[in-house]
Amino acid sequence: MPRYQLAQGVLEIPSDFPTYMRGRPRHALRTNLHRADEAGYRCRSDDVPEWSAFDRGLRSITPAEYWEAVDSSGATVAWAWLVVDTECALLYALMSSASYARWLLHTAIVERLSSAGCPLLLARGEDVPLLGVGQQHFQHLLGYTMARLRPRVVSVPT
């Protein structure tokens, strides 16, 4: 079966970030953010590093952002690639070696997109029904829904 044919994870981002964080559905998120804070994790966004294997592919799809979560010693415990456009953003990759760091990193990205007025975050990866149970649950707790995407061609004035 071809990839990206069934459904992708899509997060609708409100223009008001506190709205995203509010309510019972985000209880697990708030709890895990508290645990990340207790562990001393911090997030930052940097320019796309030149050394990265992803660098070659993402530079052609600009603008790309590199995000990382670091522990109290400054060691990277999670990183993410984000490709941002006006109508949507693509979470190209999110990797973590510390469980609470991924919650912090994802939330920092959502906050950035919310303040920029970007209404959608798409999760790049396998079709949602083919994801592992843990990844499906993580997306569910963050507020993602499954959607079959049908890109439309928009003519750009020259």
C-alpha positions as a printed Julia matrix, in Angstrom:
158×3 Matrix{Float64}:
  0.0    0.0     0.0
  1.44   3.44   -0.88
  2.41   5.67    2.02
  0.47   8.81    2.91
 -2.74   7.49    1.35
 -4.91   6.77    4.4
 -4.77   9.58    6.94
 -2.24  11.91    8.53
 -2.11  13.47   11.97
 -3.4   17.05   11.88
 -3.42  19.48   14.8
 -5.66  22.53   14.58
 -3.88  25.36   16.36
 -5.98  28.11   17.96
 -4.77  31.68   17.56
 -4.84  31.98   21.37
 -2.26  29.56   22.86
 -3.92  29.36   26.33
 -7.0   27.94   24.56
 -4.88  25.0    23.37
 -3.65  24.32   26.91
 -7.06  24.58   28.57
 -9.39  21.82   29.69
 -9.47  18.18   30.61
 -8.17  16.9    27.25
 -4.81  18.62   27.94
 -4.43  17.36   31.53
 -1.77  14.79   30.54
  0.07  17.48   28.56
  0.13  19.89   31.51
  1.28  17.1    33.85
  4.13  16.09   31.55
  5.17  19.72   31.04
  5.4   20.05   34.82
  7.59  16.93   34.95
  9.81  18.32   32.16
 10.19  21.52   34.16
 11.1   19.53   37.28
 13.74  17.65   35.25
 15.23  20.99   34.17
 14.53  20.68   30.43
 14.47  23.84   28.33
 13.63  24.44   24.65
 15.26  26.61   22.05
 15.02  27.18   18.34
 18.18  27.63   16.31
 19.12  28.16   12.72
 19.25  24.97   10.7
 22.61  23.37   11.56
 24.92  22.9     8.6
 26.02  19.46    9.76
 22.63  17.84    9.7
 21.68  15.0     7.39
 18.25  16.62    7.06
 19.84  19.93    6.09
 20.14  19.2     2.38
 16.49  18.26    1.95
 14.97  20.93    4.18
 16.89  23.91    2.81
 15.0   23.48   -0.46
 11.67  23.63    1.43
 12.39  26.79    3.36
 11.75  28.12    5.88
 12.86  25.26    8.11
 13.41  25.54   11.82
 15.52  23.35   14.07
 14.28  22.98   17.64
 15.9   21.23   20.55
 15.25  20.5    24.2
 18.25  20.44   26.48
 18.73  19.15   30.0
 20.23  21.13   32.89
 23.77  20.32   31.69
 23.01  21.63   28.18
 22.94  18.22   26.51
 20.34  17.77   23.78
 17.6   15.34   24.89
 15.1   16.0    22.07
 15.15  17.67   18.68
 12.67  18.54   15.96
 12.53  19.87   12.41
  9.67  22.17   11.53
  8.81  23.48    8.07
  6.56  26.54    8.29
  4.28  28.12    5.72
  1.49  30.65    6.13
 -1.39  28.15    6.0
  0.23  25.18    7.71
  3.39  23.79    9.22
  4.91  20.34    8.86
  6.49  18.62   11.83
  9.11  16.89    9.73
 10.75  15.01   12.61
 10.62  14.88   16.4
 13.01  12.59   18.27
 13.59  12.29   21.98
 15.81  10.35   24.35
 13.93  11.65   27.41
 10.19  11.12   27.61
  9.09  14.45   29.11
 11.31  16.47   26.76
  9.17  15.61   23.74
  6.09  17.07   25.43
  7.95  20.3    26.17
  9.39  20.53   22.68
  6.08  19.91   20.93
  4.3   22.47   23.13
  6.95  25.12   22.43
  6.42  24.54   18.71
  2.63  24.84   19.05
  3.04  28.07   21.03
  5.29  29.51   18.31
  2.84  28.56   15.56
 -0.1   29.94   17.52
  1.6   33.32   17.95
  2.44  33.36   14.22
 -1.2   32.66   13.28
 -0.44  29.32   11.61
 -3.69  27.33   11.89
 -2.52  23.75   11.16
  0.34  21.48   12.15
  0.76  18.33   10.09
  2.71  15.38   11.47
  4.98  13.82    8.86
  5.22  10.1     9.23
  3.43   6.92    8.49
 -0.29   6.96    7.91
 -1.88   7.26   11.35
 -3.52   3.8    11.31
 -0.06   2.31   10.66
  1.67   4.13   13.53
  2.63   2.31   16.68
  0.11   2.42   19.51
  2.4    4.69   21.56
  2.7    7.26   18.78
 -1.04   7.21   18.15
 -1.68   7.78   21.86
  0.88  10.62   22.02
 -0.79  12.36   19.07
 -4.23  11.84   20.61
 -3.18  13.4    23.93
 -1.73  16.39   22.07
 -5.01  16.96   20.24
 -4.24  15.59   16.79
 -7.0   14.24   14.62
 -6.76  11.97   11.61
 -7.42  13.55    8.26
 -7.01  12.5     4.68
 -5.2   15.36    3.03
 -5.98  16.47   -0.47
 -3.53  19.18   -1.57
 -4.83  21.83   -3.88
 -2.84  23.64   -6.51
 -2.73  27.38   -6.05
 -1.44  29.5    -8.87
  1.12  32.03   -7.76
  1.11  35.39   -9.54
  4.37  36.09  -11.33
